[in-house]
Amino acid sequence: MAKPLTPSTPGPPVAPGDRHTVRVSPRHRVTVDGDYFAMIQRAPQEDFVVRTLARTMAGDDTPLMTGELVIAGYGTRQRFPLADTYPLHFRKTYFPGRLRGDTAVEYERHMRASTVLDIPPPIGRSGGTYRTCLLPGRPFDQVMPFGTDPEESNIKHADALTLAGAVGLWLLAERVMLALTTLHRAGLTHGDAQLHNFVVCNAPIDVIPIDFDMSVERAHVSAEVWESECARDLEPLLEVAVFLQCALGAQQGELGELSLARIETLVERSEPFRRAIEDRASLLAAPLRIT
């Protein structure tokens, strides 16, 4: 992609109704309207907010964090080279009173994770502002039918999955497992491995972790704390693995075997889930009857 034009280098006129494809990460692209493309090509003076994607408030309506899709302004592109490469990106702004850590630490941990996992690196940070590549996709928890109460209702959701749907979700879950265990072997936890912090992209198919502001380094904690943090990283994924096996039966490999080994800690009543998993395996393994 050609380098975006700055205010000092006017580009050709862009028709408002035109559609244009722009890069938003080393391997992702999105399509934008002509009005937005004009600002991507010729930077506005300040960041332009395209859409607010997230907002966290304290109980007294005090803002703690906003997450916005922005087109980088001229000053932002001058300060952060990757903002010039990917002017359409995600900007997080933390406000006083937040309970998270320093954006400098988040940047360092994210940079390490991008090297270990080959995921898009952070774009930049300054004070309470943090910038990352836009990942066109949906959070993993939003592509699954699980997470309802009472807990056993998730067995019915598993029953409703098609075989193709259940297998697809299982393969995505295995990718999340690989990402987490790869991080752990490299001496880094995610720190907030809830499944909404894994974005499922379709072009190309991938599951990418985001938000490393609570990440922990093995070198900075005791062995006991490290083991606890690694186990905590895996809990949300292992719980979903239990639900998915209610649709598929017990699965071989680290994800399936570890989730069943820890099932007593993952669900309040394990017996209904064990029974559903055994029943599903028996159903799928039933001999084919030819008449």
N, C-alpha and C positions, 0 to 999 in steps of 0.2 A: 504494500500500500504506500502511496506517495506520502511524504511528510505533510501534515496539515499546515495550511497557510496561516500566517499570523496577520494581525491588522495592518502591518506595513507592506504586505504583499497581496494585493487584491487578486481574487481568482475569477474565473468565468461565472456569469450569472447562473443561478440554479432555479429552475422552474418549481414553484411551490408544490405542484402535484406529483412531481417525479418521486420515484422510489430508488434508494441507493443502499448498497450493502457496505457495511463498515466493520472493521476488525475491532473486537472488544477484549480479546485475549490472544495469546499465541496460537490458539487453535479454535477460536469461536468467532462467529460473525453474526450480525443482526441486520435487519432491514429497517431503514428510517425514512421518513418523509423528507421532501425537499427542504422544508423550512428548517428542520433540525440539521440536515446535511450541510446547509449553508453555514451554520454556526460551527459545525465540526471542521469544515474546510477553512473558515476564517474565524478565528477565536474571538468571542466577545470579551469585553474588558474584564468582567468578573464571571465566576462560575454561574452557569445558567441551570436552574433546577428544573429538570424535565418532569420528575415525579417523586413524591415522598413514598417510600416503600415500607418504612418502619418508624415507629415512634414509641419510646418508653417514657412513662410518666411516673412520678412519685405520687403518694397518696394525696398530697395537697395540690395536685395538678402542676407540680414543678417538673419541667422537662429534664430527663436524664440522658437521653440519647435520641438522635434522629438519624435515619438512614435514607439517603436520597440518591436517585439516579441523576447525574449531572453531566453537562458538557463543560469541559474545563475551559476556564478563561485564560487570557493571555498570560497573566502573572503565574498562574498554576502551571502552565506548560513550560514557562521559563524555569521554574523552580524544580519541577520533577520531569525528567526526560521521558519516563513511561507515560506520563499524562499527555505528552505530545504524540506518542505512538498510539495511545488508546484514550483519546479525549472524552469519549463517552464511557463513563465508569461509575463506580459506586463510592459514595462519600459518606462516612460515618462521622457524626459530630457528637462528642461527649460533653456534657455540661457539669458544672460543679455539683457535688453530692452523689455522683455515680459511685458504685461499689466495685468497679472494675479496676484493672491495673493501669500502668503507664503505657501510652501508645508506643513509646520507644521499645519497651519490652515486647509488646505485641508484634511490632515490625520485625524485630530480631528473630522471634520464634516462627513467625510466618515465613520469613526468608529461609530459615533452616528447613521448615517443612516443605517449601517449594522445591528445594534441592533434593531432599530425601524422596519425595513422592512424585516429582516432575509435574507439579501443578503450577498455575499462574502465580508469579511472585506478587508481593504487594507493590502498589504504585508509589506510595509515599506517605509521610505523616508529618504533622506540624502541630505541636501543642496538643489540643484535644481533638484534632481532626485526623482521620485515618482514611486512606484511599486504597481501593482494591479493584481488580478487573471485574467487569460485569460478567456473570456466568448465566447464559440464557438457559433456564431450566426451572425445575420445581424442587422444593425441599423434599427429601426422601419420605418424611412422615406424611406428606400430602399425596403421595402416589400409592399409599397403602390404605386399606379399610380399617386398620386397627386403632386402638387407643380409646375405646369406649368403656363405660362402666354399666353394670358390674363387669369385673374382669373376665368372667366366663363367657360374656357375650361375644368376645373375640373368637371363640370357637365357631360360632355361627357365621361370622364374617369369613373365617377361613373356609368353611364349607361352601360358601357362595362363590369362591374364586374358581375360575376355570383352571385346568391343568396348566395351560400356557401362561396364564397370569401368575399363578403361584410359582412356577419354575422361573419366570422372569424376575419376580421379586426376590427369589432365593439367590439368583445369580448376582443381582445388585447388592444384596446383603453380604455376599461373599467378597465383593469388591470393597465394601466398607470394612469388613474384617481384615482384609489384606492391608488396607491403608493404615488402620490402627496398629496392627502388629508390626508393620514396617516402621512406623513412628517409634514404637516402644523399643524395638531393637536398636534404633538410632539414638536412644536416650532422651526421648521427648514424648510427652503425653499431649493429647488434644486439650484436655481439661474441661471441656463442656461438650461432650460427644453425644448430645441429644440429636435425634435424627433430623431435626429441622436444620442442623448445621452441616448437612451433607446435601449438596445440590445434584440432582439427577439431570444430566444433559443428554439430548438425543442426537446431536450432530456435532461431533461424533458422540456415540454412546459412552457415558462416563459418569462416575459418582465422585464429586470433588468436595473435600472438607473445607469449611470456611470458619472464620472467627477463632483465632488462636490466642485471644487476650487472656485466657485462664490457663494456658499451657504451662506445664511443669517440666523442668530439666532434671534428669536423674542426678547430675553432678551437684545439684543444689539442695537435695533432700536426703534424709536417711533411707536406708534400704527398706525399712518397714513402711515409711510413707510412700516410697516409690511403688512398692507392690500394691498398696491400697489405691493409689491413683490410677495405676494400670487397670486394676479390676473395675474401678468405677467407670473408666472410659468404656469398657465393654458391656456394661449392664444394659443400657437401652437397646443395643443391637441384639444381645442374647435373648432378651425378653421377646423381641419380634421374631427371632429364630424359633422360639417355642411356638408362637402363634402360627407361623408358616408351616411348621411340621405337622400341625393339626390338619393342614390341607394336603401335605405330601407324604406323611409318614417320616419316621426317623431317618436322618441323613448322615452319611459318612463325612469325614473331614472335621477340621478343627471347629468350625462354627456349629455344626450340628451336635457333635460330641460334647463340646464344652457347655453348650446351652442346656443339654439334658443332664449333665453332671451337676450343674448349678441350679437346676429348676426349682429346688426348694427355696432358694433365696430370691428368685425372680418373680414368682407368683405366690399369692397368699395360700391357695389351695392347689397343690400340684396334681392331685389324683385325677380330676376331670381332664386335665390336659394330657396326662400320661395315657389315659384311656382313649382319648380322641386320637392321639398319635398312633397308638397300637391299632385301633379300629381302622384308621385310614390306610395304614400299611397293609393290613389284611385285605381290605377292599381292593386296593390297587394291585395286590399280588395274587388275587383270585385267579384260578386257571381259566383260560379262554374256553368257553363251551361252544362246540361246533355241532350243528344239527343238520 
